[in-house]
């Protein structure tokens, strides 16, 4: 929706990457981290055009 309304895709990628890094660091504090969802999010952000 943001892209369709004219939001800059490169800025969106930076924001999503920063949020992903924060989520990764939060998840790494769990007793049994699950990085599979982090990888899926990373792949989705990279695939944005």
C-alpha positions in Angstrom: 0.0 0.0 0.0 2.8 2.4 0.8 4.5 1.8 -2.6 1.2 2.3 -4.4 0.7 5.6 -2.7 4.1 6.9 -3.9 6.3 6.0 -0.9 10.0 5.5 -1.9 10.8 1.8 -2.1 14.4 2.3 -1.1 13.4 4.2 2.1 10.9 1.5 2.9 13.6 -1.2 2.5 15.9 0.7 5.0 13.1 1.0 7.5 12.2 -2.7 7.2 15.8 -3.7 7.4 16.3 -1.7 10.6 13.1 -3.3 12.1 14.3 -6.7 11.0 17.7 -6.2 12.7 15.9 -5.2 15.9 13.7 -8.3 15.8 16.7 -10.5 15.1 18.5 -9.1 18.2 15.4 -9.5 20.3 14.9 -13.0 19.1 18.6 -13.9 19.9 17.9 -13.3 23.6 15.4 -16.2 23.7 16.5 -19.5 25.2 16.0 -21.2 21.9 16.1 -18.6 19.1 14.2 -19.4 15.9 16.0 -17.7 13.0 13.8 -19.2 10.3 11.2 -16.5 10.5 14.0 -13.9 10.4 15.4 -15.4 7.2 11.9 -15.3 5.6 11.5 -11.6 6.5 14.9 -10.8 5.1 14.1 -12.6 1.9 10.8 -10.7 1.6 12.5 -7.3 2.1 15.1 -8.1 -0.5 12.4 -9.2 -3.0 10.7 -5.8 -2.8 10.9 -3.9 -6.1 
